[in-house]
Amino acid sequence: MTIETRQTKPFDDQKPGTSGLRKKVPHFQQDNYVENFVQAIFDVAPKEPSKTLILGGDGRYFNREVIGRVIAMAAANDVERIVVGEGGILSTPAASNLIRKRNAFGGIILSASHNPGGPDEDFGIKFNTANGGPAPEGVTGAMFERTKQLTEYRIDPDVTVDIETIGLTNIGDLIVEVVDPVADYAALMEDLFDFDAIRNLFASGFTMAFDAMHAVTGPYACEIFENRLGAPKGTVRNGVPKEDFGGHHPDPNLVHAKALYDDIMRSDGPDFGAASDGDGDRNLIIGKGTYVSPSDSLAVLAANATHAKAYADGLKGIARSMPTSSAADRVAEAMGLPLYETPTGWKFFANLLDEGIVTICGEESAGTGADHVREKDGLWAVLLWLAILANRKESVRDILQSHWRQFGRNYYARHDFEGIDKPVADRFMADLTAMLPQLGGKTADGFQVRSATDFAYKDPVDGTIAEHQGIRIRFEDGSRIVFRLSGTGTEGATLRVYLERFEPGPDGLDRDVEEMLEPLIDAVDALVGYRRAIGRMEPDVVT
């Protein structure tokens, strides 16, 4: 081994966001930009319980090159074993599973999740800790502080590894193990779900279309749905991962997966549709004649989880991010379960899962998961839906309407205003924060404000506090609106506006979402003037 210490200088923009460091590819291609951030990870992360590192990504442009650099740096930074997915492929939930199974000190996941890929598009580096979950704020904060101090990094420039061939390579004191990225994850899913029951569902003539969006879940979906569960070949669409996701945006929503939605809505289309995103941690669920919002999906999955063998004895608790609708709260109350409301970011669920006080977690941004890993998990959510369909022998639409009759319906949508000038977005949020004390009791268009607060979270396990996690305006009728700046973009600022209106039933449970939310939008705009403040009348994306 030839370990070199190379001189560098700090960058001032390497603060990880909600889920790692994300920038455009050319930004990452600056001299030493990748090396500085990776060195900060190695300097900060404790190598416990072992000196094993899990490594992989979603296959986007620049993935293979960075994997090579990480391996070369690991050889010079006291790592003893690297487990890397064949071809550099490893979904985020599969990486979380491997970290836990191999007792690794953590994993480096190369992905910008649902963001587009290509030479001029997005790239990302995320570190997950030994529990398999995203690094908590204490760790990411220490990483950022380290990036501001770096003057050198360590690397073995002679290290090269063939990541296209499964097997072991010994490089001095370092062992590089290239593994099948699918096998351990598929085995885990077979432990959690009754695959025989789902096979019988497909054998009965039930049809499904899964859009892998030319992203990481293609190989996983082909192995699980087609090879193990007997779904017909072709059930998985766009199943070959591509560096630019086939020129598409790998975000499983009704804008970027419209072709799938249109197909399921045809009278002769498949019975069930699903999709996942760039790194495999998000999901889209569509039934014949009905779209299932992520908030409704979390609530339905929690209410019906006992149809899966892993949860046959019931749940310990439910957790949701603050912007996610309160539909899951009503399920928790009816089932006598604790409900935890956390800031956005899967890392905030980790302590609750590790402590064993919740089983299922979810975010409105199409992320749902459970205690089998410490990440949201797109294919897990699809499999749980399939388990429910196999046992209830009802359509998605029937299950959803039955759920609303029992629990009421939370009409819900998220409006994303993208690419806003950051100073404009920051000024609006500052002005809104200053306005909060005056909003209580005000009325607009029949909606009276009950409370207006800047959400802060105290972790019930370790007592850490996360402040300024989004502005909540709650109304007397149970309606709610949340304003939050996204931490997952790479250009400008994205203002996310979350809208929720509750209808207890029995009437009014099958109305148009946009129609139900329009009066609330007008009322909130009258109260705080957000459309005028950001210079936008219509959102770029509605989910």
N, C-alpha and C positions, 0 to 999 in steps of 0.2 A: 504494500500500500504506500501511496505517495500523498501524504496529507499536506495541503498548502493552506496557509493563512493569507487571505487576500484583503487588501485595503478597500474600504468603501466609505461612503458618507451617508448620513441619514436622509430619508425622505420624510416629508412632513404630512403625508396623506395616507398613512398605512393604518388608520384606525378601523378595526373590524366593525361591520354593521350588524344588523339583526342576525345574519348568518354568514359570517366570514368577511373577507376582503374581496370586494368586487369592483372591477374597473374594465375599461375597454382593453382588448388584446394589445394594441400598440402601447398602451400605458404600462402593461406588464412587461413588454419587450424592452423597456429601458434597461440599460446596463445596471446589473445588480439589484433590480427592483424585486424580482422573485427571490433572489438569494438573501436579501436583507430580511424579508418577511419570514422566510423559512428558518433562517438563523435565529430570529427572535422566538419562534416556536420552540426550537431545540433548546435555547437558553432558558426559557421560562418553564416549560412542561417538565414536571417531575417524572422520571423514568421508573414508575411504579405502577402495578406490581411486577412488571418485567420490563426488559429493554426491547420489547417487540413493538413495531409500528405497522399499522395497517395503512395501505396506500392504494388509491384508485380514483376514478372520476367518471364523468358522464360521457366521455368520448369526444367532447367538443374540441374545436380547433385550439391548438397549443397544449392539449392534454399530455400527449406522449413526450413532448420536449420537457415539460416541467417535471414529469415523473422521473425522467433521466437525471435532472438536476437534483431532485429531492434524494434519490438513491445515492448519488455521488456525495451529497452533503451529509447524509445519514452515516455513511462510512467514516466520516471524519468527526462525528458528533456522538460517539459512544452508544450508537444503536447496534444491537446484536443481531436482530432479525427483522426483515421487512417482508410482510405478506402483501403481495400486489395482485390485483385481478388480471387475468390473461388479457393482453391487448390494452391494458390500462383501464379496463372497464370494471366499475364497481358502483352499484347504486348506493345512495346514501343510507337507506335502511339495511342493505346487505353489509355495508361497511360497519354500521353500528353493531350488527349481529356478530361480525367477525371480531371486533374489538372485545366484546364481552366473552365470546367463546375462546379466544386465544389469550385472554388475560393480558391484553396489550396495554401499554401506557397511554395509547391514544391512536388516532388515525388522522391522516391528512387527506381530505376529500377535495378534489379539483372539480369545481362546478360553480356555475352562476345560476343553478336551479332552473327556473322557468324562463330565464332571459335568453334572447337569441344568441346563436353562436356563429363564428366565422372569423376571417382575418381582421375585420374591422368591428366586430361585435364584442360580446361580453365574455369575461373569464373570471374565475373566482378561486380562492383558496380558503378552506375552512379547516379548523382543527377541532376534533372531537376528543374528549377526555376519556379516562379509563372506564367510566360507566357506559360509554358508547354514545353519550349525548353531546350536543354542541357545548363548547367551552363556555362556562359561566362568565359573568361580567368581570369577576375578579381576575380571571385568567386572561381574558381578552384585553382588559385594561393593562395588565402587566406586560402583555405582548406589545401593545401600542407604546408604552413607556420605553420598552427595550428598543423598539425600532427608532426611537428618537435619539438613542445613545450610541448606536452601532458605528464602529469605525473599521470593523473587519468581520469576515466570515470564514468558515473552515469548509474545505472541500477536498475530495480526492479526484482530481481531474482524469485519472486513468480508468475510473470505474465505468464499465459499460455492461448492460445486462439485456439479454434477449427476453423481452416481456411477452413475446408472442408464443412462447413454448412453456407448457406447464412443467414444473420441476424445480429443483434446487440448484442454486449457484453459490459457491463459496468465494468470498472476496476478502481475503485476510481474516479478520475477526467477524466479518459481517456475512450472514446468510440471507440470500434473497430467495424467497419462495413464491413462485408464480402459481396461482391456484385458479381453478374453475370458479368464476365469479358468481355462478348461479347455484351450484350444488348445495352449499350449506344453507342458503336462504330458502331454497325450495324444500329442503328437508324440514326446516323450521315451520314453514307453512303447513306441511303435511302433519306435523305434530299438533298444530293449533286447530285444524279444521278436519271435519269428516269428509275426506275426499271421495269415499264411496257414495255418500249422499249427493254430492255435487256431480259425480259421474252419472248417477241415475237421472239427475235433472237434465243434463245434456242428452242422455240416451232417450229421454222422453220426447225429444224434438225441440226442446228449448234452444233458441238461437241467440248468439251474442256477437257483438263486434267490439274489439278492443283496439284503440288507436294508440300505438306506442310513440307516435310523433317523431319517428326516426331518432329517438332518444334512448336512454340507457335501458328502459324496461323491456325493449324488444326481445332480447334473449331470455329474460326471466319469464315473460308472458308466454312465449312459445313453449318453453319447457313445462310450465305449470298448466296453462289452459289447454294447449293442444296435445302435448305429450303425456302428461300425467292425468288430466281430467277428461280427455277424450273429446274435447271440442273439435269441430272439423278444421282441417287445414285452411288457412285463410281467415280464421276468426281474428287473428292478430294482424292488424294492418300497420304499414309503415314500421315494420319490425326490425329493420337493420339500422343500428346507430350510425349517424353521419356527423361529420365534424361541423356542418352548418345546419344540422337538423333538416336537411332537404330544402333549405331555403325558407323554412317556416319558423314560426314562433312557438317553442315547445311549452306553451302555457295551456293547461286543459280547462278552457272556459268556452263559453258559447260564441265568442268571437273567433278564437284560433282553432277551435274544433267544430266549426259550423258544419263541415261536410258530414261529420259523424252524426251530429244532431239531426240534420236534414234526413239522413238515411234512416235513423231510428223512427222518425216521425212519419215515414211512409207507411201506408197500410200494409205493404208486403215486406217491410224492412225487418231487421232483427228485433227480438223481444227486449233486448237489454243492450245498453251501450256504456262503455267506460273508457277512460283514458288516463294517462299519467304524464308527468312533466319531464323536463330535462334530466333530473337526477333521480326520479322515481319516488319522490316523497309526497307528491300531491295526487289528487284524484278527481275525476269527473264522473258523475253517475247520471244516466239518462234511462228512463223507462219508456215503454210505448206510450206516447201521448203526454209524457210529463218529464220535466227536468227537475232534478233533486238538488236544491241548494245545499252548499256545504254545511250550513247551520242546521238545516232539516236533516241532513244525512247523519250528522253527529247524534242528534236526538233520537232518530229512528234506530240507529245502530246500538245506542245505549239501551233503549227500551226493549230491544230484541236480541241482545247479545247472547242470551242463554241458548239460542239455537245453534251456537258454535260450541264444540266440545271443550275448548279451552276455558269457556266462561259459563259452563253448565251450572256451576254452583253460585252464580251471581257475581255482581261487581262490588268492589270495595268503595268506589267513589268515582266521580266524574269531574273533569277539569276542562275549562274552556278559556280561550283568550278573551280579554275584555271586549274587543270589538265584535266578537262572535255573538249572534243573537242569543237571547235567553231561553230559546226552545229547550235546550238541554236542562236548564234549571227546573223546568216544570216536570220533566221526567225524573230528575233526582228527588224532587219533593214528593212525587207520587210513590216512588220506590223506597223512600226513607234513606236516601244516600246523601253523603256530603257532596257539595258542589263548590269547587274552587274557581275563582276568577283571577286570571293572571295577566301580566302584560303580554304583548305580542312577542313571539319568539319561543321556539320549542324548548330552549334551555330552561325556561321558567317552570316547565313541567317536571324536569329531571328529579328535583328533590322530592316532589310528591310521589313520583313513581318509585324512586329508590327507597322511600320510607314505607311504601306499601299501602298508602292511604287512598290512592286512586288506581283505577284499572284502565279507563278509556279517557283520551284527551282529544281535543279538536280545536281547529282554528277556522275562521271563516274563509281564509285564503286557500281552501281546498285541501287542507292538511288534517288527516285523522290518523290516530295510532293508539297503541296500547302498551302494556308493560312488557311485551316480548322483546322490544328494543327500546332505545331512548331517542328515537326519531319518529317523525310522522312517516307513514308507510302507505303509498298509493295502492300497491297490489294487495296488501292486507285488507284495506277497506273494501276493495272489489270482491275479495274472497268472502268477507263477512256478509256482504250483500247477497252473494250467491248462496251462502249457507242459509240465510234467512229465507230466500226465495225457494230453496230446495225443501225446507221444512214447512213453511206456511202454505206453499202451493198457491200463492196469490201473485198477481202482477205487482210491479213496482207502484203503479198508480193506486191500486186498491190498498196496498200497505200504507202508502202516504196519506190517503184520505181517511183511513181508519185511525191513523195516528192523530190527525188533526181533530177528528171527532172526540177523541179521548182527552187530548191535552190542549186543544185550541191551536190557533195558527199564528206564528210570528211572520208577518209579511216583511221581507228583508231584501236589501240589495246593497252592494258596495259600488260607489261611483269613484273612479280613478281619474284625476285630472293630472295628466303626465306632462313632463318637460316644462314645468313652470320655472321661471327664473327664481333661483334659490332665495335671493334677498326678498322677493315679493312674497314667497311662501312663508319665510321666516317672519316677515313683518305681520302678515295676517295672523299667524299663530300667536305672536306676541300681543297683538291688539285684542285678539279673542280672549286670551288669558286675562288681560287687564279688565275685560268686560264682564267676567264671570260673576263678581259680587253683585252686579246690578241686574242680572238676568232672572234671579229667583222671583217667582210670582208673576212675571210678565206673561202676557197672552198675545198670540197672533193667530188669526184665522181659526179661532176656537181651541187652539192648543195652549194650555197653560203650563209654564215651566215649574216643575217641582224642585229640581236641583240642577246646578251647573258646576262641575268640578274638574280639576286637573287630576287625572287618575294616578294614584301612587299605590304601590303594592309592598306589603311586608310578608316575606316568605315565612309560612307557619313552621317550617322545619329549622332553618338556621337564623331567622330573624333579620336577614338582609333586606334593605329597602331599595326599591326602584321607583324613582320619581319621574314626573313629566312624561307619562306613558300614553297620553292622549286626552283630549277634552271630551267630557261626557255631558250632554244636555238631556235630562230626563223630564218627561211630561207626566201630568197627573193621570192620563188615561193609559199609562204603561208604554207609550211610545218613547223612542229614544233616538238620538243622533250622536255620532262620535266623529270627531275630526282628528286626524293623525297624519303626520308626515311619514312616508315609507322609508325604511332603511335598506331596501333591496335594489334600488335603481343605481344606474351608473352615470346618468346625465341629468342635470337640472334637479328639480324636486318633483315628487309625486305627492299630491294631496289626496288622501283617501277619506271619503265621506261615507260613513256607515249609517244606513237608515233602517229603522225597525218600527213596525206598527203592529200591535197585538189585537187579534180578534178572538174572543173566547168561544164563539159559536153558540148554538148550533148553526145559526145562519152566518152568511158571509165568509165561508171557509174556502170557497172556490172562485174567488175574484181574481182579476188581473193584478199582478204585483205592481206594475207601473201605475195603474189607476189608483190603487190603494195608497201608494207612497207619494203621489203628486201633491196632495194637500199638505203633507208633512214637509216636503221640500220647500214649498212656497212659504210655509210658516217660519221655518228656520231661516230661510233667506231674508225674510222680513225682519227677523230678530237680529241677525248678525251680519247680513250683507256679504256672504262669502263669495257669491258669483261675481259681484262687482269688484270685490277686493282682489281676486286673482285674475280678473279679466276673461273669465270663461263662463259661458252660459250652459254648455253641454259637456258631460264627461267624455273622455277618450275611450274608456272601457267601463262597461257595466257588468257586474257579476252578481 
